[in-house]
Amino acid sequence: MAIHTIRINPFKDPERVKSIWKSIETQSQISFFNSWGWVSTWLFCLPKNLDVELIVNIENDIPSCCFFIGITHQRVNKFKKVRGYINNTGFENYDDLVIEYNSILCATHDIDTHLSFALSSLNDIEEFRFSHTVNIDFDAISGYVKRVNEYPSYWVDLKNIDVDKGYLSYISKNKRNQIKRSIKAYEANSKLNIEFATTLEQAQSFFKSLENLHQQEWLQRGKPGAFGEPFFKQFHDQLIATRFEHGEIQLIRIFNEHEDIGYIYNFVFKNEVLFYQCGFNYHSDNKYRPGLVSHYLAINECLAKGFSKYNFLVGQTQYKQSLSTQSDMLKTAVVSRNNLKSKFESSLRALKSKL
């Protein structure tokens, strides 16, 4: 097999990057977070002076595997270390977007072999960081010092819900009762409604209302909220503006005659719905459960629309687990070159853990 790895600056050669990514994407098993819709928005919004490269394996003169890597130079335990972040930048204010079901694009589906080859070619990078990945077997990547953690991603298997029984029959009795009591409270004076944005202008309006409710709640908790970082808002404004017409953006309003109950921001990809962000109108009386009611109504609508999955994404939040019927385990990993520096750091980490 004739194979070699090349590195491309995506800001200097955007058309070549687009061509390579889209050509491999059609042959790969990817999530929305690795789709060209997401990636092109990310590249458009990022500062062009960041050290980000597209890594490409060329096999028999044809691009067969690719991923982005953000490169940083950091001081760790008195050592200088060059780190590479897979499909991320390595800077928190940009990586707070939190990509999930993250992977590398591979036309042959032989991901582990291609990834091992690419990592071995990146000699200047000492440590590789993977966040919330799927389809990567880290045990198959030999010759490195590795730390791997797993995190659950909870979801509702819509295609296996019996419509006659209804979604509520698949969750606990306690959660069913909470939802029913809350709906009864909201509908004491007027009926609950759910509305999906059907135009870009309506989607943008819903997103603004979501931002207001989200920030109101988090600022009351003394925290900045997701929209406290300007890049987060810039990115999602651009994503909605460019991907709504492709059917990849779902913005939902839940309300009654007197108030907005909440807003939900989802992605739609390969007939799956991915819950990403929300803004709810909370009351002091806990019989009002805007989050539970909003997700319940959204799940019912997505079931009726024929979607196959409603994915809450990563998070061990109790409501995600209680409203779901299935889960995946996503891996976050640190893969370091097997040298004295890595072994020393590993020893320090083990000692710290014991202490």
DAHUMO-V535540 format. One record per residue. RES is the residue in three letters. D_LAST is the distance of its C-alpha to the last C-alpha in Angstrom with 2 decimals. Layout:
# DAHUMO-V535540
res: (RES RES)
d_last: (D_LAST D_LAST)
This chain:
# DAHUMO-V535540
res: (MET ALA ILE HIS THR ILE ARG ILE ASN PRO PHE LYS ASP PRO GLU ARG VAL LYS SER ILE TRP LYS SER ILE GLU THR GLN SER GLN ILE SER PHE PHE ASN SER TRP GLY TRP VAL SER THR TRP LEU PHE CYS LEU PRO LYS ASN LEU ASP VAL GLU LEU ILE VAL ASN ILE GLU ASN ASP ILE PRO SER CYS CYS PHE PHE ILE GLY ILE THR HIS GLN ARG VAL ASN LYS PHE LYS LYS VAL ARG GLY TYR ILE ASN ASN THR GLY PHE GLU ASN TYR ASP ASP LEU VAL ILE GLU TYR ASN SER ILE LEU CYS ALA THR HIS ASP ILE ASP THR HIS LEU SER PHE ALA LEU SER SER LEU ASN ASP ILE GLU GLU PHE ARG PHE SER HIS THR VAL ASN ILE ASP PHE ASP ALA ILE SER GLY TYR VAL LYS ARG VAL ASN GLU TYR PRO SER TYR TRP VAL ASP LEU LYS ASN ILE ASP VAL ASP LYS GLY TYR LEU SER TYR ILE SER LYS ASN LYS ARG ASN GLN ILE LYS ARG SER ILE LYS ALA TYR GLU ALA ASN SER LYS LEU ASN ILE GLU PHE ALA THR THR LEU GLU GLN ALA GLN SER PHE PHE LYS SER LEU GLU ASN LEU HIS GLN GLN GLU TRP LEU GLN ARG GLY LYS PRO GLY ALA PHE GLY GLU PRO PHE PHE LYS GLN PHE HIS ASP GLN LEU ILE ALA THR ARG PHE GLU HIS GLY GLU ILE GLN LEU ILE ARG ILE PHE ASN GLU HIS GLU ASP ILE GLY TYR ILE TYR ASN PHE VAL PHE LYS ASN GLU VAL LEU PHE TYR GLN CYS GLY PHE ASN TYR HIS SER ASP ASN LYS TYR ARG PRO GLY LEU VAL SER HIS TYR LEU ALA ILE ASN GLU CYS LEU ALA LYS GLY PHE SER LYS TYR ASN PHE LEU VAL GLY GLN THR GLN TYR LYS GLN SER LEU SER THR GLN SER ASP MET LEU LYS THR ALA VAL VAL SER ARG ASN ASN LEU LYS SER LYS PHE GLU SER SER LEU ARG ALA LEU LYS SER LYS LEU)
d_last: (49.02 49.59 46.52 45.05 42.76 43.95 42.26 44.16 43.70 44.44 45.70 48.22 49.49 49.08 52.02 50.82 47.35 49.04 51.29 48.54 46.18 48.97 50.41 47.17 46.25 49.34 48.17 44.49 42.57 41.03 40.00 41.44 38.51 39.72 43.39 45.62 46.17 42.54 42.05 45.31 44.44 41.02 42.69 45.41 43.07 40.55 41.23 43.05 41.15 37.87 36.95 37.51 39.22 40.79 39.89 42.75 43.40 47.13 48.48 52.12 52.68 51.45 48.19 46.24 42.68 41.15 38.25 37.28 34.44 33.27 32.13 29.90 28.89 25.48 23.20 19.66 17.20 20.38 22.24 25.22 25.11 28.00 27.07 29.52 29.43 31.65 34.34 32.44 32.56 28.94 29.72 28.47 31.78 33.64 31.17 30.91 33.89 31.40 33.27 32.81 34.13 33.72 35.07 37.17 40.94 42.40 46.07 45.72 42.79 41.19 38.19 35.66 38.10 39.10 35.58 34.54 37.68 37.14 33.54 34.67 37.42 35.23 34.34 33.48 30.61 27.25 25.36 26.90 25.69 27.31 27.25 28.47 30.43 32.84 34.92 32.41 31.10 28.07 28.16 31.58 30.38 29.68 28.53 25.63 21.84 21.36 19.09 21.12 20.71 23.58 25.05 28.14 31.43 33.78 37.54 40.87 43.04 46.33 48.49 47.85 48.49 51.77 53.62 55.68 52.63 50.95 47.37 46.51 47.10 44.07 41.47 40.51 43.10 40.95 40.59 44.32 45.25 43.16 44.90 48.33 47.97 46.89 49.78 52.16 50.99 51.38 54.77 56.16 58.41 58.29 57.26 53.99 54.51 52.54 53.63 52.58 53.33 56.30 56.84 54.68 55.75 54.72 51.34 50.70 51.78 49.48 46.54 47.30 47.43 44.14 42.56 43.99 42.71 39.25 38.84 40.33 37.72 34.65 35.89 36.36 32.66 31.93 30.92 32.97 33.79 34.42 37.59 35.96 35.60 39.17 38.57 37.76 41.13 42.99 41.79 42.69 46.00 46.87 45.66 47.79 50.73 50.77 49.59 51.16 54.48 52.87 51.82 48.09 47.42 47.67 47.72 48.45 49.64 49.57 51.85 54.56 57.59 55.73 52.43 50.08 47.47 45.33 45.21 43.42 42.98 42.87 43.44 45.88 45.66 47.24 48.28 44.75 43.73 40.31 39.22 37.73 38.13 39.78 41.11 41.93 43.97 42.00 43.71 42.45 43.89 41.49 44.44 44.73 42.25 43.16 40.40 41.17 44.90 44.85 42.88 45.03 48.21 46.94 45.96 49.39 51.14 49.21 50.13 53.76 53.71 52.72 49.24 47.13 43.66 42.08 38.55 36.05 33.73 29.93 28.21 26.92 29.04 30.69 34.21 33.84 32.84 35.52 38.31 37.68 39.02 37.01 33.84 32.66 29.21 28.68 26.18 24.21 23.24 22.13 24.17 23.67 25.93 24.83 24.65 22.56 21.27 20.02 18.49 16.65 15.32 14.37 12.42 10.55 9.94 8.77 6.28 5.11 5.48 3.79 0.00)
